Structures are given as C-alpha cells and as structure tokens.
C-alpha cells in the first residue's frame, strides 16, 4: 500500500541572529529540544519547548565562529547517567567543551582541549559531535599530540590521549563498536581512517583516504567485521575488512566505488544497501554493501542530508526542500515535498531529525517544526 503523506509547518523558532549561519542539528529529549547557533557574537546553546519552540534557557559557549561558513557545527549531546534531569555536552567550533545541567543550563564544567594541548584548529572549525561510552567522553583532537582525547564525562579531566596519527582532525563524528571482543573507535582524520582501542587510546592502524582541503566528514559505518568510509571531496568510497592477530588489528581493502562519494550528508546501511550522495550531478546514489557495485543514481531529488524512520527517508535538500521518499529498484519513490521559505542559497546542510510525527529542520538561524501526517 502506497502511503499518503502530507507535510505542514507547525511552528518556527529563531536560534541565532546571523543570516545563513548554522549547520548543527537538534537533539530532542522528552519535551525539550537542544540546538546551537550564533547569538550576539557567541556560540550559544538553546533549550526550547518541543511543543511550540518557546525558549527555556540559553548558554554562551565561547565566541562565535564567524570565519568560513559561519555558525555552529557540532550537535549537542544529552546524557542522563549522573545528574538529575541529565547533562548536556556541547563543543563549539573553537573547541570549547562544556557540560551543562540539561534542565537549567547551569555549567558543571568546561575546558578547551585545543588550548590545553596547543593544537591548531581546523580550517572550518570543530564540527564533529561528541560521543559517550559509559563514563568516557570522546572528542577528536588531531595534530602531533593525539588523535583522540578521552575525558571523564563527570569532571572533564583527561583519562587518556589517543596515539597520534600525525594528521589534523577530521570533521565527522566517530563510530563506536566492538569487534572480536575488542572495544574500538573509528573516525576520519584529515588524511584518512584511523581506529583506536577506546579503552586505552592505542592506535591500531591508519588507512589513507585523503580529501580536498582535508574535508573528511562522513562518519564511518561498521558492520560484521567491515568498515565503510567515503568522502565527496576528490575521493571515493572504500570497504575495509578488519583482521585481528593477537593484540594487533589491521585492515584489508575489499573494494572501492566511485559513484557514492558522500561529503557531509551522511550514509546509511539498509537491507544490504548503502544510500548516500554523490558529487556526480549532486544527487543521491545507492550501492551494494557486499561488493560495492552500483545500484542506482537517483534523478528525482537534489542531494541533501536525511534521517531514516520506518524505512522512509526524510530528506532536507541543500536548497531547502523537504522530501519524503522510499528507495525502489532504480531510484527513490517520492511521497511528499515541501519547499521551505528560506532556501539558504544552497547551503541547507544541517541534518533533519524525525521524532514521532514531527520533523525538525534547521536552515541558518531558523528552526522549523514540521507536522508529518501519514494516511
């Protein structure tokens, strides 16, 4: 049965004061939304009511990013393990990491690892979202000191420095997984993929996968002993097989693919197929996980970021169009479209979020709440 889906703007909220600024996504927890934006020269965390977008509190996390592609990047992380009401963690483009009470915005601790370890920032600013594993908080450092930094999430104190690859940090959020009983963390730095032991920071290996202007952004995908990586800045996609021998872990190349060359829009594995975007005509593409062969290059939808819910793709194109679609044999089948009023000049890069029957879409300093009706 083909569903009838309609999309309608329910409310909007202002999350900054700079037009065309802001690329971070939202985090929805219960009846609250957390998001960041540039406000009065500061990189600011906003807490909003999920029902109508009313502002509950703000916190200024250091100076705003006003250089190339101005605005915030990293999406706030909420964890409820040790403080009543949970804790919110945010990293600004300038490397300011803060832990706040999620209900009030009160600061618990803050620090700047770039300053602490005399590490230069990247061209576009810190962009990856933080990750938590138990009591550990992870952030990519880069440079000569360390590949990754592991902090105590309760205090912000350093637990360990991940062995350096010698490369600057990348822009993508890491993947946490276990393989053959070994806890691992995988991420892209400026020059390729590295994997470390997430308990000790030991570097297992680094595989070169360079990108133009070091734009390695996409989060690696781990599945059944393999890691998929891609970038859309002058490179391609690559599948690697993990090989464990005693205490060492290495990677063997399985295949490469030139069609799916994803930049910052994200990739998903669904039913044995990889879906993402391509620099070839700025469209969506699909390839097979097992052998990397092409499945289709879609001609119906301009490339963009997306969320996946019930095997439906909820897409925000770079030109501010919201599209709901489902993959078919040779392309996406489109069920609904909604053009938002602020197209942001082809730079609507923030990832949309589907929560229940609502879709949250950020374009510049405006957050849209969109009602999804399925019949």
N, C-alpha and C positions, 0 to 999 in steps of 0.2 A: 504493500500500500504506500502510495506517494503522499507524504505529509503536506499539509498546507501550513506554511509558516509566515507569520507577519511580524514585523519589527516596528517599534514606535518609541520615540524618545520620551522617557518618563520624567527625567529631570537632568539638569546640568549643574555643575559646581565649578567655581574658579579656584585653581590650585597654583596660583602664581600671578606675577604682574608683568611678565615679559612675553610678548607675542612670539610664536614659533619657537618656544623654549620648553624642553622637557620630553624625555624619552623613557622614563621609568614607568613600570606598570603598577597595578594596585594589588594589595593584599586584603582579602575580605575575611574577617573573623567574627562570627556571630552577627551582631547588629552594627558592626563598625567597619569602616574602610580606612586603610592606611595607604598614603601615597606621598610623593615628594615633588617639590617644584621650587623654582627661583622666586623669592619674595624679598623685596627691599634689600637686594644685594646679598642675601643669604640663601644657602641651600637648606630648604625648610621641609620638615616632616609635618604632614597634615593628618589629623584624625577626623573623620566625617561620620555622620549617621548614615547607615546604609539605606534607610527608608527614604530620605529626601536630600541627602548631601549637605545637611547643616554642619557647619564646622564646630567641633568639640574642643580641640586644642591644637596648638602648633608648637614646634620646637625648631630653633635655628641651629643647624649643624654646620657651622663654619661658613666661610664665604662662598658665594655662588660661582658656578662655572660659567664664565662669560666669554670663553675662547671659542674654538671651532665647535659648531653645533652646540650652542649654549643650552644649559639646562641640566637637570638631574638625569642619572642613568640607572643606578642600582635600585632594585625593587626592595622595599622594607621586608624584613623577616620577623615573624612573630612566633615566640616560643613560650609555652605556659608551664615549664617544668619547675621553676624555682621562685617565682614571685606571684603574689596574689593578683589575678587578672592577667597574668602573662607579662612577658617582656618583648619590647620591640628593638630590633637591631637595624641600624642604617649605616651605610658607608657613602660619604659624599664623593663627588668627582675629585676632590682634592685629598682624599684619603682619610678624612675624619670619620672614625668609627665611634658610634655612640650606642649605649644600652639604656633604654627608657622604660619606665612603667607604662605598659600599654594602655591602661585606663586613664592615666593622668598626664602623661608626657613628662613626668619628673625624671631627671637624669640620675642613673645609678652609677655609671662610669663612662669614660670616654678616653680615647687616645688616637694618635696619628702614627701608624707604623712607618709611613714614608719619612716622617721627621725622625722617629726613633732610630731607624736603621739607615738613615741618609741615602734613601733610594729615590732616584728621579721618577717623576710621574710619567705617564704615557701621553702620547700626542693628543688623544681625545679625552683624557681623564679616566679615573677609575670607574669601571662600568659593570663589572661582574657583581652578582648578588652574593651575599654571604651564605654560608651553609653551616648547619649544626649537626653534630653526631654525639649524642649523649651530652656530656658537659663540655665538649670541644666546639669552638667556633673557628671556622676556616676562612681565610682570605688570601688571595694570590698577592705575593709581594713582588717577585721578579728582581732582576739585577744580579749583582755579584754576591749579595748576602744570602739570599734564599729564594727558592722557587715559590714556596707557600709558607704561611705563618699560621700556627695553631695557637689559639688563645683559650684561656679559661673563660667560659661564657658568663660566669658569675662575677668575675673580677676584672677581666680584660688583661690579666697577666699572661705573659708568653709561656707556653708549655713546651713548644719546640719550633725550630726553624727547619723547614724542609730543605734538603740538599739542593744547591743551586744548579740550574742548567746553564747559567751564564747569559741567559736571554732576558729581555724585558718582559713584563707581564702581558698577557693577552687581555681580551675584553669579555670573555664568556664565563658563565657560571660553571663550576666543576661538577663532575658526576661522582657520587659515592657508591661503591659496590663492594661485594666480596667475591673472590674467585679462588676456588680450591682452599677455602678457609682463611684466605689472606685478606684483611681489610685494605682496600685501595681507594685512592683518589686520582681521578684523571681530569686533565684540563689542557687547554691550548695556551701556550705562551706565544710570544711574538713570532717564533720560528717553527713551531710545531707542537706535537703532542708529548706530554710527559705524564708519567704515572709514578706516584709515591705510595709508600706504606702510610696509611693515615693514622696509625698508632705511634709511629716513630719519626716520620718525615724522610725515611730512607728513599733515595731515588732509585727506582728500578730501571727505567730506560727513558730515552727521548728519541722520537721519530721526527725527522724534518718534514714540515709541511708549511712552507713559507707563504705569506700573503703580501700583496701590495700594501705598502705603508704599515706593515705588521698588523693588518686587520683580521686577526684570527678571533672570531666572535662566537661561533656556534658551539653549544655545549655538546661534548662527545656523548654517544649513545653506547651503553654496554648491554650485551645480550648474549647469553650462552657462550661465554668464553671469547667473545669477539668485541672489538671496539670500532665504531664508525666515526670518522671525522670528515669535515668538509669546510671549505671556505669559498666565497664567491669573489675574491679579490685577486684574480690571476692564477688560481689553482683549481683543484677539482675535489672529488670525493675519494675516500680511501677506506678499505676494510682491512683490519689487522686482527690476527689470531694471537691470543696470549699463550705463551709457552713457559711453564713453571718447571724449573730444575733445581730441586733442593730449596735454597734460600734465594735464588735468583729468579727474576721474571723478565722475559724478553717478548718481543713482538715480531711476528712474521706477516708480511704483506700478502693478502689473499686476492684482492682485486682493486682496480681503480675505475672511476667513472667520470666522464667529462660533462654529462648532462646536468646532474644535480650538483650545482655549485652554489651553495647557500651562503649568504652573508650574515645578516643579523636577524633573519625572520624566524629561525627555528626549524627543526626537523623532527618528525615523529615516525615511529615504527608502529604499523598497524597491519595485522594479519599477514605478516611476512613481507610487507612492502614499506619502503621509505618514501615519505612525502616531504617535500621542501620546495625551495625556489631555485631558479636558475638565472644566471646573468644572460642567458640566451633569450633575448626578447623580453626580459623582465617578467617572466611567467612562473607558474607552478609546474613542478615536474615530479615524476614517480619512477622509482627504480626498484629492483628486487634485492632483498637483503642477502640472499644466499649466493648470488653470482654477480651482482652489480649490473645486470642487463637492464636496458631501458624498457619502461612500460608505456609511459606517455609523456608528452609535453602539452600541457593544457593551454588552450587558446581563449578560454572564456573569462578568465579572471586575471587581472593585473596582480603582480606579486605583492605580498604583504605578510604581516605577522598573523598568527592564528592561535586559537585554543581548540581543543578537541573534547567533545562531550557526546556520549552515546553514538559514537562513530560519525558524528556530524562535525564538519569543520566550520568554525565561526571565525571569519577572516576580517581583518582590517587591512585594506589595501593601502599602499603608500600615498594614494590620492584621497584618502578619507572616505572610501566606500566600504560599508559593512556588507558582507556576503555570507550567506549560509549555504553550504554545499556538501555533497557526499560524493566520494570517488566512485567512478564507474570504470568500465573496461578501458576506455580510451581518453577519458577526460573527467572533469568534475561535473556533476549534475547540480545546477543551481536551483535552490528552493526559495530564496528571498534575497532582496537587495535593498539597501538604504544608504543614500548619499548624505553624509553629514555636511552641515553648512560650512565648516572650516576645514578645507582640504589640506592646509598647511604646506602648499606648494610642492607636494610630492615627498614630504618628509614626515608622514604619519607613521612613525616607526615603533611606537610603544606596543607591547603585546596586549591584546584584549584578554579579558577574563570572564568566563561564564560561571555564574554561581546561582544554582537553582534556575528560575525562569528569568534571570536578569543577566545582561551582558554589560560589562563596564569597559568603556573605550576612552582612552586618553589621546587628545590631539593638542599639542602645545600646552597652554595653561588652562585648558578646558577638559573637564571630566564629564562624560556622557553616561547616564544610566539608561539602558535600552530594554524595554519590555519585550520578551520573546513569547509569542503565543503560537502554540502548535495545535492544530486540529486534524 
